[in-house]
Amino acid sequence: MPTPRITQLLEDIRALDEDRYALVQALRKHILDLGPPVCEEVKYGGLLFSADTPFCGVFAYARHVSLEPTIHGRSNVDAAR
């Protein structure tokens, strides 16, 4: 169940653009369906998802939605190996 902060952020996104809201909701569903240890919080102006440690964020901007992976202790180049 979303917290009041998450609900408010989602309502704000929806008020600005129904399509971006639908995309954010679809991404949330896929991420939260990964399993019960996955939780979300409002951070950095978007939704941060974690399971012990943060692993990605979803951010709605003026013209797009961004899904941003979080990689701890490595650069993106190291993670690709």
C-alpha positions as CSV (number, residue, x, y, z in Angstrom):
1,M,0.0,0.0,0.0
2,P,1.5,3.3,-1.0
3,T,2.3,5.9,1.6
4,P,0.6,9.3,1.5
5,R,3.8,10.8,0.0
6,I,3.7,8.2,-2.8
7,T,0.0,8.8,-3.4
8,Q,0.6,12.6,-3.6
9,L,3.4,12.3,-6.0
10,L,1.4,10.0,-8.3
11,E,-1.6,12.4,-8.1
12,D,0.7,15.3,-9.1
13,I,2.1,13.3,-12.1
14,R,-1.4,12.4,-13.1
15,A,-2.6,16.0,-12.9
16,L,0.2,17.1,-15.3
17,D,0.0,14.2,-17.8
18,E,-2.2,11.2,-18.0
19,D,0.2,9.3,-20.3
20,R,3.2,9.8,-18.0
21,Y,1.1,8.7,-15.1
22,A,0.1,5.5,-16.9
23,L,3.8,4.7,-17.7
24,V,4.9,5.4,-14.1
25,Q,2.1,3.1,-12.8
26,A,3.1,0.3,-15.3
27,L,6.7,0.5,-14.3
28,R,5.7,0.5,-10.6
29,K,3.7,-2.6,-11.1
30,H,6.5,-4.5,-12.8
31,I,9.0,-3.5,-10.2
32,L,6.8,-4.2,-7.2
33,D,5.8,-7.6,-8.8
34,L,9.5,-8.7,-8.4
35,G,8.6,-9.8,-4.8
36,P,7.6,-8.8,-1.3
37,P,11.0,-7.5,-0.2
38,V,10.7,-4.7,-2.8
39,C,9.6,-1.4,-1.3
40,E,9.3,2.1,-2.6
41,E,9.8,5.6,-1.2
42,V,9.7,9.2,-2.6
43,K,13.2,10.4,-3.0
44,Y,15.1,12.7,-5.3
45,G,11.8,13.9,-6.8
46,G,10.7,10.4,-7.9
47,L,10.2,6.9,-6.7
48,L,13.2,4.9,-5.3
49,F,12.8,1.1,-5.1
50,S,14.9,-1.1,-2.8
51,A,15.2,-4.6,-1.5
52,D,17.8,-4.3,1.3
53,T,19.6,-1.6,-0.9
54,P,18.2,0.7,-3.6
55,F,18.2,-0.8,-7.0
56,C,16.4,1.6,-9.3
57,G,14.3,4.8,-9.5
58,V,11.4,6.0,-11.6
59,F,11.3,9.7,-12.4
60,A,8.6,11.7,-14.3
61,Y,10.0,14.7,-16.1
62,A,8.3,17.4,-18.3
63,R,8.5,15.3,-21.5
64,H,9.5,11.8,-20.5
65,V,9.7,9.1,-17.8
66,S,13.1,7.7,-16.7
67,L,13.9,4.3,-15.3
68,E,17.3,4.6,-13.7
69,P,19.2,1.6,-12.3
70,T,21.3,2.0,-9.2
71,I,24.6,0.2,-9.1
72,H,26.5,0.3,-5.8
73,G,30.2,0.1,-5.6
74,R,30.9,-0.1,-9.3
75,S,30.8,2.1,-12.3
76,N,28.4,1.4,-15.2
77,V,31.4,0.1,-17.2
78,D,32.3,-2.4,-14.6
79,A,28.7,-3.6,-14.3
80,A,28.6,-4.5,-18.0
81,R,31.4,-7.0,-17.7
